[in-house]
Amino acid sequence: MSREGLINTALVFGLLLVPLWAHFSDEPYIVTLSTRVAILALAGVGLNLALGLGGLVSLGHAMFFGIGGYAAGILASHAQSYTPLFEWPVVIEGTQFMPVIWLVAIVASALVALLTGALSLRTSGVYFIMITLAFGQMFYYFTISWPAYGGEDGLSIYVRDRFPGLNTLVPIQFFGLCFAALMLALVVVARIARSGFGLALNAARQNEARVRAVGIEPYRLRLAAFVISGAITGLAGALYADLNRFVSPAMFSWQTSGEIMVFVILGGVARLFGPVAGAALFIILEEVLGGMSDYWHIWLGLLLLIVVLFARGGLIGLIAGQARRDSAGEGGGHG
C-alpha cells in the first residue's frame, strides 16, 4: 500500500474510532462534531469531483447544499404540520422518512445542477466562477424572501427524520448513517475517477483540444461531472439539515461555498480523501482556536496561504511527501 493509501486508511479509522470512543465515554458533543466532519467532508467530496477531476472552480456549490437542506426542511415541516406539500394535480404529502428525503434532495440538486451547469459551462475561467456565484446568490436571496418557509429566520425541524431500524436521535446512530453516506460517496467517486469517463474528464482538464481531436466533447463531460457533483453535495445538505434540525438561507451563502472549497484545498485538490482531511482540520481549528478568539479565521487564512504556496498537494500531499503536478490549479483547468 502506498503512503497516501495508509494516510487514507488512518483517516477512515480515525473518523470512525473517535466518535465510538466518545460514545462509550459519554461525550455526545464529540460524536456530534464527528458527524459534522462526515457531512462537511461529503459536501467537499462533491465539489472535489468537479474541481479535482474537471478543473471546475465553482463558488456556487452552496446552492446544492442549500437545496438538499431545504428539501429536508420543507418535507419535514409539512409532515409535522400534517399539511400536504401539493394538492394539485395530485396530493403530495410531506415526509420524515430519510430515504425519501435523500432521494428528493439528490434529484432536486441534480436537476438544478443540470440547468445551471448547462449555462455556466458555456463560460470558462473567472466568468465560470462568477456565474456559479451569481446562481448561488440568486437562491440565497430567494429563500430570504420566501416567507412560507421562514424567510431569513429559517425553518426548524422539530424532530429528526426517521431511518428504518435506527433511532436517529441517538448521536452515534445518526453518525453511522452520515459515515456510511460518506464512504459510499468516496467509493462512487473513486470508481468514476478510474473509469473511462473520469480519465476523459481529467484529460479534458489538462488539454481540451486533444480531447476534442479524438471525438469527445468536453462540455458534456463537464456537465455530467457537475450534475453528479451537485447531487452529492445536495445529499450532504439534507444530512446537515437533520444534524442541526434547522435550515436557513445561510446554507446558500457564498461563505458556505468558500468553506466547502477550503476543505478541498486544505486536504488536497484531486485527492480522494482530501475533503475528509480538510473538513476534520477545519472543525478542529474551529473548536480549538474558536474557543480562544472570535477572530480564529485569521489563523485559518494563514494556514490556507501556507498550503497554497508551499503544499500544493494539501495536507495529505504534505504528509505523504508527494506533490501532484496534475492538481486542479495546474494543467490549464477549465474553471
C-alpha positions, 0 to 999 in steps of 0.5 A: 500500500502506498503512503497516501493509501495508509494516510487514507486508511488512518483517516477512515479509522480515525473518523470512525474510532473517535466518535465510538470512543466518545460514545462509550465515554459519554461525550455526545458533543464529540460524536456530534462534531464527528458527524459534522466532519462526515457531512462537511467532508461529503459536501467537499467530496462533491465539489472535489469531483468537479474541481479535482477531476474537471478543473471546475472552480465553482463558488456556487456549490452552496446552492446544492447544499442549500437545496438538499437542506431545504428539501429536508426542511420543507418535507419535514415541516409539512409532515409535522404540520400534517399539511400536504406539500401539493394538492394539485394535480395530485396530493403530495404529502410531506415526509420524515422518512430519510430515504425519501428525503435523500432521494428528493434532495439528490434529484432536486440538486441534480436537476438544478445542477443540470440547468445551471451547469448547462449555462455556466459551462458555456463560460470558462475561467473567472466568468465560470466562477462568477456565474456559479456565484451569481446562481448561488446568490440568486437562491440565497436571496430567494429563500430570504424572501420566501416567507412560507418557509421562514424567510431569513429566520429559517425553518426548524425541524422539530424532530429528526427524520426517521431511518428504518431500524435506527433511532436517529436521535441517538448521536452515534446512530445518526453518525453511522448513517452520515459515515456510511453516506460518506464512504459510499460517496468516496467509493462512487467517486473513486470508481468514476475517477478510474473509469473511462469517463473520469480519465476523459474528464481529467484529460479534458482538464489538462488539454481540451483540444486533444480531447476534442481531436479524438471525438469527445466533447468536453462540455458534456463531460463537464456537465455530467461531472457537475450534475453528479457533483451537485447531487452529492453535495445536495445529499450532504445538505439534507444530512446537515439539515437533520444534524442541526434540525434547522435550515436557513438561507445561510446554507446558500451563502457564498461563505458556505461555498468558500468553506466547502472549497477550503476543505478541498484545498486544505486536504488536497485538490484531486485527492480522494480523501482530501475533503475528509482531511480538510473538513476534520482540520477545519472543525478542529481549528474551529473548536480549538482556536474558536474557543480562544478568539472570535477572530480564529479565521485569521489563523485559518487564512494563514494556514490556507496561504501556507498550503497554497504556496508551499503544499500544493498537494494539501495536507495529505500531499504534505504528509505523504511527501508527494506533490501532484503536478496534475492538481486542479490549479495546474494543467490549464483547468477549465474553471 
